[in-house]
Every structure is written in structure tokens, then in C-alpha cells.
Amino acid sequence: MTTKTVLVSGAGIAGPSAAHWLHRAGYRVTVVESAPALRPGGQAVDFRGEQVKLLSAMGVLDEIRRYETAMGDQTVLGLDGRPVLTVPGAAWSGEVEILRGDLARILHEHTADHTEYVFGDRVTSLTETADGVEVTFRRGAPRKFDLVVGADGVHSGVRAAAFGPERDFRSDLGFGIAGYTAPNHLGLDHASVMYNEPGRGLTAGSHRLPDRLHVSLVFAADGVEFHRRTPEEQRALIAQLFADTGWETPKLLEALPAADDLYVDSISQIHLDRWSKGRVVLLGDAAWCAGPGGSGTGLAMMGAQVLAGELAAAGGDHVTAFAKYEQRLRKPATVGQKNGKGSGNFLAPHTAAKIRSRNRAYRMLSTRLFGGIFTWMTDRAANALEYREYPDSSHRGARLATRREVGHS
């Protein structure tokens, strides 16, 4: 029996998750990543309900708990920099929360023994044939795969090669987002602080590493392109946008030039009529990017399991499998996009009046009376897709893996 091959583009979260489940389904997986190595840092991501079941089924939940942020309360400051309310940590942190960089490392280690990882390269063209997809790369030699999975984020190269230019599918929501690590001069301990001025929002938090602050910036930036700027240009732009911002912002910006984990991009969503084309299929942000608050990380990992499970259930018939995968994921992705659509306005309201209004709503939703509404709002996207086991995906994949180990083909 010949083992089918799959190329997965993207070694962030969705890609290694797909590698895990596709291997269990009996596929030989190669992951290509444009970055020269795993990307450190990044914002915290949380998991709830159905998504925690998935982490347990993958065998990574215990390791994730070892590196969880264990965040406490968040203090929201007024325009004068003084505390106006406190939001319980459980409202944001879910059942388990971890930094994106730590999660990516865990997933890479979890799959490295059975997955070929190629860093510092990217897909440049895709040509489908009767029995596969011929792929060219920026650096490596051309190769042929049975299937290709684009798990390479909002600026997906696979999507561009198979579906068309990004501008046809990306909708910017009028805000930018940035994140980086800074020294913890605030003395925070498993806690965070949120500060706003009109059109600008800053959150600083410290958790597992007490000497470090994770800084997140959200800002009104309609029509500004961030992705194609150099890191130096991105730093200069962030410094300019927040140059006259009060509170502790000037001190936090002092760490920006030395930050080696800076992330800057627009808050955007991706909308496509279809997520597959022939033997090419999209996963995670490449297919349905929702933006902050859309539970994108958890849904991407859930989607990886569904994709591999449907391929196994269909006996490798990618046409049937891709259609059923999309059928299961469409509604949850739409829920996530609805949740994420207002994230910029929530995190960086345009006016002082809107900041005060947001804080009043925040205070109300933090009370016992309205706490159930807040919980429902935060859990809705996470539980939009029910975790289901695909019996064939693990058992069939385990049999194929065993046969390969003892020398059978």
C-alpha cells in the first residue's frame, strides 16, 4: 500500500495540528514554514469547553497546563490612568491559557518525530495534475504531493497561489494590532492592566515569567498596510502612533527597538465562498480569519481534526472529505467572525465617550447578575463546534504507522 503525502504550509498552530491528525489518519506529512525557525512570543490564547476535549484527545493538554499563564484579574484604567474596574481573570483566560509561542513549540515537539519540517521556505506555485499537486518553492526543489493544506495564516501563500490575490478575500476592520515583550517595570504578577485613549488601547500583563511584560496594542488605522513593511518600519510606525499616549506608554515603548518578537498587522477577516479547490484546501486563518475574540486558534485546531477525520472516513476521497469538512466548519467559523468583528471598537474605542461607555458595560458584565451573559459571549465561539471522534482516523492511522515501522509498504 502506498502512503499518501500531504504538504502543509505553515508551522504556527494550525499546521502542526493538521500534521498530528493527518499522521494518525495514515498520511506522510511535510510542513513548510517561511520563517527560519519557530516564532517566539505572541499573545495568549485560551481554550474552553469542546476545545479542551480536543487538547486532551491530542495528548497535549497536560503539557499545555505546565506552561499555562494562570492569569489573574485585569485592571481597567480610566482616561486619567486610575483604576476604574477589575475584570476577573477567568473571563478572559478560559479553562486553560497559554502563550502562542509556547503552544507552537509544544505542537512542533509533539509532531517532529513523524513530520518533515522545512523552515525558511515557502510555496511559490501550485499545479494540479491527475494524481497530485506539483509544488514549487522559493528555495527548495520542486516536489509533488497528493494533497496541499494551506494553514499559513491571513496572508496565506497557498491561498494566493490556488485561489487568487489576497485583496479579493481580505476585509480590514479599520484597526491595527501589535504585540511584543518588555521588561516588567510595573511589577505585575499574574495580572494585567488595560489603558485607553481615543482610538488607542494598550494592555500589559505578566504571568509565567515574572520579569517580562507582554504588551498588546490596538489602534485605529483604517487603510494602513502593515504586513509588507519591514520590522524597522513597523517599529517606527508604532512609536509614532503611540508617541503622545499617556500613562506608562513612553516607558513601554522604550523596549520596542530591542523586541525580537514584535508582531504587527491589521485586524482583518477572510471570506471565501469555498475553502477548497481540487486537491488544495485551506485551514484556520487562511480560510476564515475572524480577528481577536473569534476563538481562531481553537477553531483552527478543531478544524485540523475534522479535516483529517473526514479524509480517513472517506477513504482518502478528497472531494467528499473537503466538502464535509467545510460543511461542519462553516457555521462555527461564521460565529467566530461575528464575535471578532467588533473587537477593534471594543479594545480601542474611537472617542472618550465610547471608552467610558465600554467601561460601564464592562463593569455591568463583571457583576454576578450579568456574569452569565458575559460567559455566554466568551464561550459561544469556543463551543460552536462540537468535538467528535473519528474512529477511522486514529485506528486506521495507527495500523498504517505500525506497518511502516516494521518495514511494510
Buried (B, 14 or more C-beta within 10 A) or exposed (E): EEBBBBBBBBBBBBBBBBBBBBBBBBBBBBBBBBEEEBBBBBBBBBBBBBBBBBBEBBEBBEBBEEBBBBBBBBBBBBBEEEEBBBBEBBBBBBBBBBBBBBBBBBBBEBBEEBBEBBEEBBBBEBEBEEEBBEBBBEEEEEBEBBBBBBBBBBBBBBBBBBBEEBEEBBEBBBBBBBBBBBBBBBEBEBBBBBBBBBBBBBBBBBBBEEEBBBBBBBBBBEEBEBBEBEEEEBBBBBBEBBEEBBBBBEEBBEBBEEBEBBBBBBBBBBBBEEBBBBBBBBBBBBBBBBBBBBBBBBBBBBBBBBBBBBBBBBEBEBEBBBBBBBEBBEEBBBBBBBBBBEBBBBBBBBEEEBBBEBBEEBBBBBEEEEBEEBBEEBBBBBBBBEBEEBEBBBEBBBEBBEBBEEEEE
